[in-house]
Each structure stands twice: as C-alpha cells, then as structure tokens.
Amino acid sequence: MSANSRLTIAAHALTWIGLYQRRGHEVATSEQIATSVNTNPVVIRRLLAELRKGGLADSRRGAGAGWMLSRDLADITLLDVYEAVEPGLIFALHRSTPDPGCVVGERIGGVMTAIYGEIEATLRKELARTTLEDVLRDILQAA
C-alpha cells in the first residue's frame, strides 16, 4: 500500500495561493500552482474543486480567471483541509463479514472499531491545532 498525499498536496496548494496573494496577486492559476507542486494542472483543478466545496478556496472564471482563498491562512486548519479532501474514515473493516464461528472473526470488528476511533480522534485533534498560517511560517523560517 502506498501512502495518500492528498492532504499534503491540498495544504501545499492553499499555502502557495495564500503566499501568492500576500505578494499582491489576486488569483492564481492552476498551472502556476501545479508548477510548485510539480504535478499536472488537472490534478490541481480537481483538488481545488473539492477545496471549494469545503469552503476553503474560490474560483473566478473568464478574464483574470484563477483561484483564491475563501478564508485567511490563519483561519484554515489542517483538519479543515483534511475534511475537504479526505471525507470518511481513515481505516476500514473487512469488505466481507469474517467467520462468525471463529473467536477472532466474531470479535475483530468491534475491537478494531474502538481502536480506530481513538486514533481518528487523536488525528483530528492534532490536525486542528495547526493552521496553514503555521505551515507558511515554518516554510518561510526554514528558507
């Protein structure tokens, strides 16, 4: 299994847009953002569409088309970004029902659900503590 990079790419795109806007630009094109992320602009457009649905980005069409933040970087947490691009649970149970006649098969679902619930609560708490302003600050300090 490979790790999912959607949260990282979404945070990258939004942070880049925020910095670009601070430097006096009103909107950023998906091509510009894709250059920073080093991916195809179509990937960025699809991701930004999800971020728009999540209330984190907005777009302008026609002349001067592009993307902008819907809120300040300081008002967007990593949890906000995560919820916009990764709806649903982190972990899943079996796709088919395990053998109910087996002691493990009968009880594994309930046990794993409790463990996964604790992990998810911890993840959400940690993501909520960090804003994209924090991310940008750390990026600029590291430069």
C-alpha angles and dihedrals in degrees: 000000000000124000119256115245100185095106091050094048092046092049089047092052095047094045090049091050090049093052091044091053091048088055089061104269119128100204137011125216122231087240091059092048092045090055090057093045091042095229140108117290089233089063089052094047092052092048093046089051088059090046089051090053087050091054095246102106137028133197137215122210131205124022109011091018119177148103132292137174118267091207137020118276088245089060096051118081127194085247089060090052093045093051091049096053104025108043116176135030125330096224130034133205125231117311089224127038112267119235106287089202090064118083091224095040091050096052108026095090096057094044095048092045090058093047093047091048091057092047092049092049090051092047093050092048092052095045090050090057095063125068127195086247087063090049092051092046091053091047093052092046091052092051 
